[in-house]
Amino acid sequence: MPHVTPLSRRQIFQRAGFGIGGVALQSLLADSSAAAPAAGNPLARKTPHFAPKAKSIIHVHMVGSPSHLDLFDPKPELKKRHGELCPDHMFKGKQFAFLRSQPTLYGTPDKWAAKKCGQSGIEISSLLPHLQGVADELCMVRSLHTDEFNHGPAQLFLLSGFSRFGRPSLGSWVTYGLGTENQDLPGYVVLITGNVLGAGNSAWGSGFLPTVYQGVEFRSQGDPVLYLSNPPGVSQTSRRKIIDSVNALNRQSLADVHDPEIATRIEQYELAYRMQTSVPELMDIDSEPQAIHDLYGTTQRAGGEGKGKPSFANNCLLARRLVERGVRFVQLFDQGWDHHGNLAGRLPKKCEEVDRPLAALLQDLKQRDMLDETLVVWSAEFGRTPMAQGNNSEGKSTSAGRDHHRDAFTLWMAGGGTRGGVIHGSTDEFGYSITENPVHVHDFNATILHLMGLNHERLTYRHQGRQYRLTDVHGIVQRNLIA
């Protein structure tokens, strides 16, 4: 006869209370047990599917989406035909966020003219002079396209593979698949300048994955992580005793029901305790030499000047410090790129804020021999139209902007096993339609996972009765981008 383990009184009451639904719930949880081991740290380093090109990712997202036409995909013909009514095929029967009547073409101003840079000859706008200096590190994709044309859904689609709430973010999938190298810091950290993007914290949420894999937002002012400090009257020794007592109960509960959220709770208590020491040291960028502050153009200087002021430059420097300490995925969001009007006045200001720090990040990683193992991704949720939104006539061009455009836009990567100094894909004479090597968002995300040693078709999680993945049922790894 098979051995039968008698039920405890607790188990009898549990099963009686839950009934058939409880048994089904336990079965579903068991299906997902790969991400929630009954013992041990769910963020422990995991073996990739195959040898990775990169160990960590710094993903920089420009919230609102800058104009690819004015920065990375110059179009002389568009400039030549500035002010003309756009061709019928570019407007009639098409769907736009705001354009309602047939608009005019909007060429890039002469003072923003792109030039060929480095040995590769990649064309980059004069609005980004520092980035021009590292052009040979860039792997530029000019043929991205997405399914969404409004900010929130497009951000979710790019960052989670789905245009509605509830799916795990790219960073959560990577952390779920690989864990982290530093057990004293989160595996996935988020840094924000400006307002939170339209998709909200779902852009770095874990969706149906255990919440241990969601991004942890670090703040530039006050406590870097909310509630990290001990409350008044609570000593470090007292906090340790409280955590030990609470987690003893949590481990007993985890052994009973195998709920992955209990494993998350255990790890979060322990990590928060360890972070009380690791995070203050990490966030102290004042300890960096003056030459590094000058390189990035930070608002903080050696000696404490400007200490605590949030800036994109500070966040770029923090991103390097995070991956240097073994954090797997660092995500920077910079708000303010939604230029429906006054493109001529607003785009140069935003470029000035990010140009030096972006170039410095690549230079700093390279001089530390970290760029080869750190994948840097620059993204936006979609592109911008070659047609003007508003008045683009001569003498009044400052009032015009560009509407959303989902059919063609530019992203770039650097380091982490990518081919530097490469342009992949192309668009037509107006930058409106893709003419060569189209790359869908799912293809791009499949390629990012591949560079990290993860097969996007095998990186799955069972939820609601089926296996889910970041790329849904799509995605082709773009091997031309890989060194």
Sequence and secondary structure as in RCSB ss.txt:
>XXXX:A:sequence
MPHVTPLSRRQIFQRAGFGIGGVALQSLLADSSAAAPAAGNPLARKTPHFAPKAKSIIHVHMVGSPSHLDLFDPK
PELKKRHGELCPDHMFKGKQFAFLRSQPTLYGTPDKWAAKKCGQSGIEISSLLPHLQGVADELCMVRSLHTDEFN
HGPAQLFLLSGFSRFGRPSLGSWVTYGLGTENQDLPGYVVLITGNVLGAGNSAWGSGFLPTVYQGVEFRSQGDPV
LYLSNPPGVSQTSRRKIIDSVNALNRQSLADVHDPEIATRIEQYELAYRMQTSVPELMDIDSEPQAIHDLYGTTQ
RAGGEGKGKPSFANNCLLARRLVERGVRFVQLFDQGWDHHGNLAGRLPKKCEEVDRPLAALLQDLKQRDMLDETL
VVWSAEFGRTPMAQGNNSEGKSTSAGRDHHRDAFTLWMAGGGTRGGVIHGSTDEFGYSITENPVHVHDFNATILH
LMGLNHERLTYRHQGRQYRLTDVHGIVQRNLIA
>XXXX:A:secstr
        HHHHHHHHHHHHHHHHHHHHHHHTGGGS SSS TTS    SS  S SEEEEEEEET   HHHHTS  
HHHHHTTTSB  GGGTTT   SS  S  BB    GGG EEEETTTTEEEETT HHHHTTGGGEEEEEEEE S  S
HHHHHHHHHHSSSSTTS  HHHHHHHHH  S TTS SEEEEEESS  TTGGGGG  TTS GGGS EE  SSSSSS
TT S  TT  HHHHHHHHHHHHHHHHHHHHHH  HHHHHHHHHHHHHHHHHHHHHHHH GGGS HHHHHHHT S 
 TTSTTTT   HHHHHHHHHHHHHTT SEEEEEEE    SS HHHHHHHHHHHHHHHHHHHHHHHHHTT GGGEE
EEEE SSEEEEEEES  STT GGG EEEEE S EEEEEESTTB TTEEE EE TTS SEEE  EEHHHHHHHHHH
HTT  TTT  EEETTEEE TTTT     GGGB 
